Amino acid sequence: MPIVGTWRIQRRKFWRRHSRSPTKIRKWLAILALSAVALGILAPNEVRAQQQSASSTQQDTGTSADSENTGQDFTSPENLFQLRYQYKTAPGTGGTTGTVRTVTTDTLYMRSDYTFDLGSPWKVVFRTDLPFVAKDPISADHPSGDYLYGLGDADFQAALIEQINRRWAAGGGLRIIAPTGPDNITSGKWQMMPIVGARTMLPELSDGSYFEGLVRYDLSFAGDPTKKNISNLQLDPMLNISLPDRWFFMLYPSADIRVNYGDPVTGQTGRLFLPFDFSIGRALTKSFTASLEIGVPIIKDYPVYDFKTTTRLNMRF
């Protein structure tokens, strides 16, 4: 047997042998999500007065603490550590040929951003994401459909941002995604994702509100030849509305609008996926922000998911 094939078999055996009870894993993931919500309820109210006044530096750049604390603005980089828990259901291969079943994926992400100031108006930001996945797929070498656990596809991103003036900012970057986990729960492909985005502040709505357009293209370029090739356009028309008492509401907080030009996935009948995607969140303190995102499909000819919910806890440093 070839060395690569032997290595893959041993790796699959390793992940199965070290899998934990689905109940225990999902219990701890639920505890994390509930902890983020609890922080929002118990956060001290005395920090409000301090956070309501923006610093002179923030006024010069046209951003406020409200807009920065969401952690979602591509063009307003910050030093950030994020815990993110995502629950997602999507169509998957059934137990018999030609059938479709719902596959559930629970993912805990650890994200870190670090920003370098190159001198006004330029900044460069580096980002890494490390996902831990629980998933219940059915495949030829995993016919039971039990939960599998392991590391997902880790990624690294570098971006260059220009603060054009008090209202406008723009930037571009590149993300590299590596197939770092076991075969049954990752893409099995090396991917590159060029990114461009631009943001305009909307003080007419409220201080800290903004609209940002983001375009990404996810393209696989190497990896397991038996896995599906990836080639899809990703769009994100994000609208952030700052609300009283440090709350915020976002439409399309994630780049979930997709047009697929790659290999078809299970249940695909066309190229377009268009969801209704929104989040609500609150800046708990000057350093911590929590939010809850919910996404449901409107058009799912290319079925990215049937339902998605994401809880984020950001810590700025």
FENURVEN-V184154 format. One line per field, one symbol per residue. phi: phi as a letter, one per 30 degrees, with the letter a starting at -180 (. if undefined). burial: + if it has 9 or more other ideal C-beta (glycine too) atoms within 8 Angstrom, else -. Layout:
phi=???
burial=???
This chain:
phi=.edddddddddddddddcdcdedddddddddddddddddddcedddddddddcddddddddicbdeddddicddcbdadbbbcbcbcbcadbdddbeicbbdccbcbccccbcbccdcjeccbbbcbbbbcccbbcdcbdcbddiddcblddddbbbbbcbcddadccbaababccccdccdedbbdibdbbbdbbabbbdbdddadjdabbcbbbbcbdbakddddddcabdbbbddcccdcdiidbbbchdbdcdbbcccddceidbaccbbccbbbbabddbdccbbabcbbbdcbbdcddacabbbcbbcbdb
burial=-----+-+--++--+------+--++--+--++-+++-++--+---++--+------+---++++++++++-++++++-+++++++++++++++------+-+++++++++++-+------+++++++++++++++++---+--+-+++++++++++++++++----++++++++++-+-++++++++++++++++++++++---+-+++++++++++++--+---+--+++++++++++++---+++++++++++++++-+--+--+---++-+-++++++++++-++++++++++--+++++++-+++++++++-
